[in-house]
């Protein structure tokens, strides 16, 4: 693959989980690699991914992402992947231990905030250690967003 195509993929694929910022207070973020099959990476490059329902969990010391929907690749044929299968995330052992210790605290969870293709052409997931917002926090977020929108209208 040429450098021009890699840069094109890097700029075009950038999927954000906007719902995560509304539902959670983001405490820390990490960049993780993701184990994929061939048809999955092709679907990601086409931007056919949904992160809204996804979450991360530990199983036998490994971090997995669940409920991330990657649409089947149209030209995949019978080699296509299962859209909702759990996928392994790749982090350093030190980061995994740190996350697992923090996850034991009450009310914390790990959620994906965005998925992108880096400059080497690899799919990366940005995960965040997050704490769920209360209802009044969500109302405050909506109020702040509406005020900013109102100020932007006045500037026009």
Steps between C-alpha positions, in 0.01 A plus 500: 500500500637841407561776753236715334231235555604449863470872569163500325376219727642672805307819429174337393448245779430668832195361681404672826275381779325828580257325731788406733578864575134562587456189718838496683766715665824408319786453750787353292546396137718229347583401145455129431559279200223263397515144365300486175439271205548606138136577426470704823782738412348551155165594655676736743676673212155556346389653833231242576544479877273582795649562845194625691417176686858375533681442828819332617550223755780282636508124444796299633721809515423608142294801399211437257256732327141384467196623304706700251315453172716469188275450197576198279717581199286502184750305288591264785296202387506203735825626658316786671523561873233502770405870554466497882775257604725593797839632387826498696666833578878532509665700779824475696486280812568801720198683354281192534593459869435869567161485329400182680585653839302815424207298366461337839399842638126543523323667209783496246483344155706486181336624181626565145492869407629488142636268233747612235770387260846624602773616260634141468161378378405314820161528669521648850234542766515779754355365823416701807472425868168665582251559779128512422327838522197557717178638349567853629848492338341412166253787536790733574679380186190565289459847653865590435477376139184706440665813644801456272270454200310818596827697526609374159170618348542846650847532348352448153 
